[in-house]
Amino acid sequence: MNQGMINRIAKKVISSAAEKEVERLFKKLLPSSPFAGKAFSVGGYVRDELLGVGTKDLDVVVNMQGGAGKMTKWLHREFPSISRPRQMRNYPIWVIAFKEDVKYKGEVYNTSGAEVEFADSQKESFPDESSRDRLTEPGTLEEDSQRRDFTVNMLLRDLSSGELLDLTGTSIKDIKEGILRGHHAVDFGKILNDDPLRMMRLVRFQVKYGWKIPMDVLRTVKKNAGRIKIVSGERIRDELIKIMKLGKLSQAIRLMKAVGLLQYVLPEIEAMKGVMHDLSRGHHQEGDVLKHTILVLKNAKPGVESQLAALLHDVGKPKTQEILEDKIQFLGHETVGGEMAEAIMRRLKFERTTVKSVRRMVENHMRPHDLGRGGAGTKALRRFVRKVGEETYDAILDLAEADALGNLPPRNYIPELRKQIDEAMQIPVSQKSVLNGKEIMDLLGMGEGIAVGEAIQFVKDMEDESAARGEELGKAEATKLILDKFRS
């Protein structure tokens, strides 16, 4: 785990604890305020409290017209260290940040780091069929609950008293029993049609918590699946990232396939269905490329790049499949797959570094299999590390191992290959040759060209041969080898 990830996790833990302190502060502060009985925590924060899991993202609904703006401004006046309230876009949603701990009636509340959203209780409409843009107007708490996605996210907690409000009559039961469904008084098809991203949220909640989805809900999702096309790539990406961080993309792909979402979100993965491997060779008995990919995902490590690479490693197979008389082959599928993987990730607006890394993993995922089966020597192992980079080769080995375990019956060469690479790397691989291009050109009296590249590669090969003997090639010896090789 790198330092950046550790820092992000630590920040989330601190923020979560700070938001609990804000909740504790409100319970003391609000009963004697203009907002007594008017401010409620809502949504995932209340849901996770009831589940007994870590809570984060404190969202507050204020049951009065213009209440979010009024309450945040009042809080800023009461505690000047709180940031000035800012309104999000043109919606009645306001955000404040607690820059430091606050003191109230002689008690210190460890609120530093908390960021809290406040919204008016509202109802909403979606006038444009081609977008998720909504219009809002003041509404009651009941109307505010009914506009939300699932009953598990409709619970309210009075921040003045701590009392739970279950306006649906089923939210507490659905959370405890693990059921994903919509409000009984609202057409669930309309909820999904208005904001199709809710279908991806349904998938995420199901795989995260293992909750049950009633058949009528599944049928409604299937009926509305095509509406996902109006959702931006960024928003779909964000849902997928949350799933991948859990390491649950295999379950998500199965569910998306079952309810008809996969063909719209990731048509290239849907295209793997029915693309058969050559079963006559005694491997890939798991079936078609989609089944294999789901097994690979199941064995891949949690994380965005590892899960993405597992999902996309064979995406080139449908386009490269050749059915001959006695065999099925996919020549060059990793190269085609790399190009396709990049196009998919760009469509979904993944970061440039992620795109570059995952493409490299896809394009090189067959190399460890070839090395492991072939009993590669030190020179070949070091060339592999140099080719893909020291920062990437371990991730490629992880992908290759997940790939091997997703092949039934599994043939896993990777653990032994790791040991061999570790031994071959006792003298570290350098991306730079002991002699650079200019030095070689001066030695041989030549200009830039193919011959210089051949000479550089020769020096690198000699470095690897020296490393196989446990020795490090020096500049003087490299100079002699170059002159002997290219001046003879």
N, C-alpha and C positions, 0 to 999 in steps of 0.2 A: 504494500500500500504506500503510494507516494505521499510526500508532505502536503501537497495541495489537497488531496482527498482527505487526509487526516484533519487539516484545517477546516475544510467544509463540514465534516461530520461534527467537529468540536463546536463550530458556529451554530449548527442546527440544535445540538444538545443545549447550548447556552440559551439560544432563542426560545426553545421549548420551555425551559425552566423559567425564563423571564416572563413568558406569557402566562404561565400559571400564577406568577406573582402579581401580574396585572389583574387577573381574575380575582385573586385574594384581595387586592386593593379595592376593586370595584365593590366587593361585598361589604366593605367597611364604608366606602365613600358615597355610594349611590343612594342608600335609603333616605338620607337627609337632603338629597339633591332634586332638581327639577326632573330628573330622569328615573326616579324611583319607579320600579315596575314597568319601565318603558324600554329598557335595554336588555337584550338577550344574546347569549352566545348561541351559535347555530351551525348546522352542517357537520363536517367531518370532525371538528374539534369536540363536539358533544358526543358524536358517535364513538370516537376513540376513547373518550373518558368512560363511557359505559362499557366498552369492551375491555378496559383495563390495559390498553396499550399506550405507547407514547403519544401524547397529544401535541399538535403544532398547528400553526396558522389559525390564530384566534380571530374569528369573524364575528362581528356584532351587528345585529339588526336592531334599529331604533324605531319603535312603534309610534311615530308622530311625523307629520309632514315636515320635511326639511330637517328631521331629527339628527341625521348623521352629521351634517355640517354644524348644527347647533351644539351637539355634544362634544365633538372634537375641538371646537373653538373654546368651549367652556373648560375642557380639560387643559388646554394650552394656557388659559388664563390662571387656572388653579396651580399648575405646575409648569412654570416658564421653561424648564429644561426640556420639556417635550417639544418635538419639532413642530413647526407651523403646519397646520393641516393642509393637505393638498388633495384636490379632487381628481379622480381618475376619469379621463376622457370627458364625456358629457353625461355620464351616469351619476345617479345620486349615491356615489361611493366615495368615501373619504378615508385617507390613510394618515396615521400619525406614528412616529417612531420615538421610543423612549431611549434617549441618548445616555442616560445615567439612572442610577437608583433614585427613588423618590422617598421623601419622608412625609408621613401624614399622622397627625396626632401623636407624635413622639415615637412612632414606629417606622423603621426603615423597610422598604419593599425593594427587593432585588430585581428591578424591572429593566435594568440596562440591557439593551440589545433586542428588546421586544418591538415588533412592528405589527400594528393591529389595523384591520380594515373595518370600517363602519358603513352600513348601508341603511337607507330608509326602508321600511316595510313597503313593498311595492307589488304591483302586478305588471305584466309585460305582454307585448304583442310583437309579432314578427311580420311586418308588412311586405317584405321583399322575399319572394320564394327562392331567389338565387343566392341569398346570403344568410348569415347568422346574426346580422345586425338587428337589434331589438329596440323597441320603444317602451319606455317605462312611465308609469304614473303611480301616484300614491295608492297604497292598498292596505288592507287589514293584515294582521298576522296570518289569518287563515289563507288569504289570497297569496301571501308571500310564500307560505309553505307549499301551496298547490302549484306554484310555478317551478319548483325544484324538481330534480330528476327522479330520485328514488326515496321511498319512505325512510330508509336508513339514514338519509341526510336531512330529514324534516323535523328532527327533534329540536327543541329550544330549551335553554336553561336561563331562568331569570337571574341576572347578574346582581340584583339587589338581595334576593333571598336564597339563591341556590336551588330553587324549585325547578324540577323538570316539567316541561309542558309537551304532551304528546297530542297534538291537535288532530292527527290522522286516526288515532285510536289503535294503530298497529305498529308504529315505529319501534317502540321498545321491544315488542314481541318479534318483529322482523330482524332486529339487530341480534337479539339473543338466540333466535332460531336460524339466523343466517339465510334470509330470503331477500332476493333483489326483485323489487316490483315497484310500480308507480302508485300514486294516490288513487284510492278507490273511486273518488268523485271526478277524476279527470281522465280524458281519453289518452291512454298511454301512447297511441300512435301519433297523436298531435304533439305530445311532448318530444318524441323522437324526430318527427318531421320538422318541427320548429327549430330544434337545435340538434342536428345529427351527430355532433361530437359526443352526445350522451351515450351513443351506442358503443363507442370506444371506451368510455368510462365504465360502462356495464361490464365489458370484457376485463378491464383492469381490476375492478372490484371483485369479480368472480375469481380471477386467478390469484389475487392477493390474499383473499380471506377464505377461498374455497367455498363460497356461498352458493346456495341453490338458486336456479333461475326457473320459475314456473313455465310450463309449456306455452301458456298463452302469451307470456312475455317473449319467449323465443320466437314464436310465430310472428309477433308484432315487429320484432327486430328484422326478421327475414323479409317481411313485407316492405319495410322502409330502408333496407340496406343500401339501395342505390342512391339515397339522399346524401350518403357520406361524401359524394363527389363534390359537394359545395363547400366542404371543410378544407381549409388551407393545409398545405403540407406541413407547415410549422406546428400546427395544433395536433395533427396526427402524430408527428414526430415526438412531441412532448409526452403524449400518452404512451407511445412505444418505449421511450427512454425510461419512464417510471416502471414499466413492466420488465425491461431488460435489467435494470438495476436489481430487481428482485430475483432474476434468473428464471423467470416464468414465461419466457417467450414461446416455448414449446406448447404449453397449455393454451396460450392466447391464440396461436396460429390454428390449433385444432378447433377452438371455439369460433374464431372468425370464419373458418371454412364452413363450419356447421350452420352458421346463421347467414351466410352469403356475403359477409363483409370482405373476405380475403380477395375476391375477384376485383374489387374496386380499390382497395388500399394497396395491395401488393399483387397485381395480376401476374407478375413474373413468377411468384411462388405458387400461385394457383395453377400455372402452366406446367408445374412439375407433376401434377396428378396424372397417373397413367403412363408416364415415361418410364419404361421398365429397364432394369439392369439385365445383364447377361447372367441368368440364374444357373446356366449350365456349368459355370466355373466353380460352383460350390460356395460362393459368397454372395453377399447382398440378398440373402434369403428374406430380408425384411420386406421386400416388395419394391414399389416404385420409388422414384427420386423424392417425392414429397414425404413418404413414410420414413425414408432414410434421413432426410433433413430434420424431421421432428425428433428422431432419436438422437441425432448429433446435437441438436439444441438442448435436449434433456441432459446430455453429458457435458455441455459447455459450462464454463464458469459464469457466474453472475457478472454483469457489467456490460456497458454499451458496446464496446469494440468486440469483446469476445462473443457476445450473443449475436451481434450483427454479422460477424464473419462466419459464424456457424450457420446462420440463416441463409447467407448468400454464397457459401463456398461452392455449391453445385448449381448455381443459378444459370450457368452456361450450358448445362447438359441438354435441356430440351432443344436448343438451337444446334447442337453439335452431334446429336444422336445419329449414328449410322447403323442400320440393321443389315448385316450381311448374311450369307447363307448359314454360317455356323457360329456367329457371334454378334454381340451388340457392343459398339464402342463409342467413345465420346472424345475423340482426339482434339486436343487443344481447348477442352472445356474450361480450364482454369484461366486461360488468356481471355477468352470470350466472356467468361464470368466476371473477370476483373473489370472489364469495360462496362458490363451491365450493372455490376454492383455500384460503380461510381455514378452511373446515370440515375439509379434508384435513390441513392443517398442524396444526390443533388436535388432531385425532385422533392424530397422530403426535408430539404434545407438543413442537413447535418453540417456540423462545423468542418472546415477545410481539413484540419488535422485528422479528424475522424475518418473522413473520406479517403485521405491518402493512406492512412494506416490500414484500414479494412481492405482497401483494394490490394495493397501489398500482401496481406495475409491470404486473400482469396487466390491471387495469382501464384502464390508459392506453396499452397497447402499440400500439393502432391510431392514436393521435394523430400520431406521427411519420410514418406512412405517408400520412395525410391531408395533413399539412403539406408533405411532400416532393413529393407528386403535384400539389398545388394551387398551388405557387409562392407560398407564404405570405409576407406582408410582415412588417416589423419588429414591428408591433403584435401580430400573431397569434403570432409566435415568442416574444415576451416574455410574452404571456398564458399560453402553454404552460409556460414555465419557472416562472412564478408559480403556476400551478395545481398542478403536481406537486412543486414545491420544488427549489431549487438543489442540494440534497444527493441528489436522486433522478433528475433529468432525464437525466444522463449514463448511468445504469444502464438507463433506459428506452430510450435511443437504442441502447445495446448490444444489448438484447433485440430491438428493432425490426430492427437490422441482421442478427442471427442469424435472425430470422423471414424477412427478405427473401432471405437466402442459402439458406434451407430451402424456398424456393418455386422450383420448376423450370418454365421457365427463370428464373434469379434476376433480380429487378428491384430493384436496390439504390440507393435515393435517399439513404441515410443519410449517406455521407461529405460530400456537397454540403450536406445539411441542417445538419451539424455546423458547417461553415464559416459558413453564414448565421446560425446561432444565436450563434456566437462574435462575429460582427460586431454583431449586435443587442444583445449583452450588454456592449458596451464601456462603457456606463453601466449599472452593476449593477442588477438587478431587486431591489426591496425588497418584502417581504411586507406591510409597513405603508405606508399611503398617506401622502403629505406632509401631509395634513390627516386627523386621526382623527375617529371618529364623533362624539365630544362637541363637537369644534370645529365640525363641519359642522352639528350640531343647533343650536348657539349662533348660528351665522351665519344660518341659515334660520328660526330660531325654531320648531323642530318637535320632537316627541318621537320616541322610538324607533319604528321601523317599516320597511316595505319601501322607502319613499322614501329613507331614510338609506342603505340598502344600495346603491340605485341611484346615489346621489350619490357614495359612496365608489368604486364601480366607474367612474363617469365620471372622477373624479380620476385613478385608475390608468390609464385609457385616455389621458388627456391627458399623463400622465407618459411613457407609451410613445410617443406621437406626438412629444413633445419629444426623447426619446432617439433616435428615427429621424432627427432633424435634428442629432444630436450635441450636444443641449442638455439641461440638467437643470432640471426644473420646480421653481421656488421656491415658498415658501408664499404670498407676496404675489400672484404670478400665478395660483396655484391658487385663492386666495380670490376674485379677480376673475372667473375662469372659472365658479366655482360660482354666484356671484351673478348673472352674466349668463345662465347656463343655467336656473337654477331660480327666479329671481324675475322673469323676463321674461313 
